[in-house]
Amino acid sequence: MRRINSPKIHDHLTVKLEGTRFQAFIRELLTNSGHFLVLKGLAELIVDGWRVYLTHPPEYLLIFAVSIQAWYLSRPTAQRFWGNLIGVGVYTVLDVPLDGWAFFTDFSHLVFWGASLAIAVSQHLRTQVWPQSDGLLIPLESVVRTLMIQAFYLVVQVEPEGHVTWNDLQMMVNSHSHRYFLGSVVLIGLFLGLRNLQVSRQQRQLRETARSLQQFAEWGIGAYAVNQAVNNPDAVALTLQNRTIIFMDIRGFTRWCEQHEPDAIAHVLNAYYYAVEPAAAAHDPIRVSFTGDEIMAIYATPAQGIAAAQAMRDQSHACLAPHGLGAGCAVHCGPVMEGFFGSQDLRTYTVIGDTVNTAKRLESATPAGHITLSDAVYHTAPDLAVQPLTPITVKGKQDPLTIWQLMAT
């Protein structure tokens, strides 16, 4: 069944699964965007020392550019290709006025552009073009990152004497020790990439499983209870609360069912649920539950309950009237015991108490298409357009109940 739940509830659960935006920023910085910054910074520190590094303006420009990229890529909807080029692009725009055209002959800058392009293409293919390609591209992407270590190793060796040249690259390839180092770096990158691939797939499976369990739990006990159980387990213990209770029931439904086939009954009942449940959910219910043709909704305040009842009445009329049916609705408020009820293996989140029983009695006395308000609900909003009804006597109550009919607006 289609669910419309409070964005706040989903935000809380998403934070539990994915972390906060700041945590996502740090994760992106450590696992992707910040690698070049760390390797270049380490090379500069080794070659020039702390004093030169801390007083060299381009280093701060690089930190700024990489931070912008990490902040953008930490968004769930970030475009991975252009996002991975933000850092190098911003750094180039800011640093060229300082270094001039010499910027483009600096070996570390060429490494920055080459690695950024390679990673941008890889992540674009994995997320947009070829989603099943992670088995190949994640390890290759990891190799690209480790090759940056080799590149800055060369920078550290050559930089004290001048810029990296083509001859320097040839000499490194021809050296047995450098070839061993290069091969080791590639293999380490490959192994790390394979490990990252395994972790990535496991995380994806865990997230998918968590979302499925979340959806099933919301269907069973409601989004509010799921949110409470995840974020504050102590809050789901039985507690005394003031709640507003709505009951809505289809009038004459049992007799109507006797005259129709089961598939037609199921079709009408599901259409009724699909129409009324979103109207109830739009007003932030604590719980909406179905029992046969009866709907029970729990709200924190009478104002929410009244607004929800009006929306539920309108939707139920549009859905049921073509079949010659209608639903009666009642709203009552007061103290209830709220929390998980049941046995060790089977529980549900609901409310019990005289308030619930009274709300049900009022609904049973409400004609199709009408909304009955208890006196307690009416006094929370005395300016409502209502019509006084004859007090009724219900089972379990010695004194008649003062009730009001909420007029259609």
Secondary structure, DSSP 8 states (H G I E B T S, - for coil): ------HHHHHHHHHHHH--HHHHHHHHIIIIITHHHHHHHHHHHHHH-HHHHHT-HHHHHHHHHHHHHHHHHTSTT--HHHHTTHHHHHHHHHHHHHHGGGGGG-HHHHHHHHHHHHHHHHHHIIIII-GGGHHHHHHHHHHHHHHHHHHHHHHHHHTTTS---HHHHHHHHH-HHHHHHHHHHHHHHHHHHHHHHHHHHHHHHHHHHHHHHHHHHHHHH-HHHHHHHHH-GGGGS-EEEEEEEEEEEEETHHHHHHTS-HHHHHHHHHHHHHHHHHHHHTT--SEEEEETTEEEEEESSHHHHHHHHHHHHHHHHHHHGGGT-EEEEEEEEEEEEEEEEE-SS-EEEEEESHHHHHHHHHHHT--TT-EEEEHHHHTT-TTS-EEE---B--TT-SS-B-EEEE---
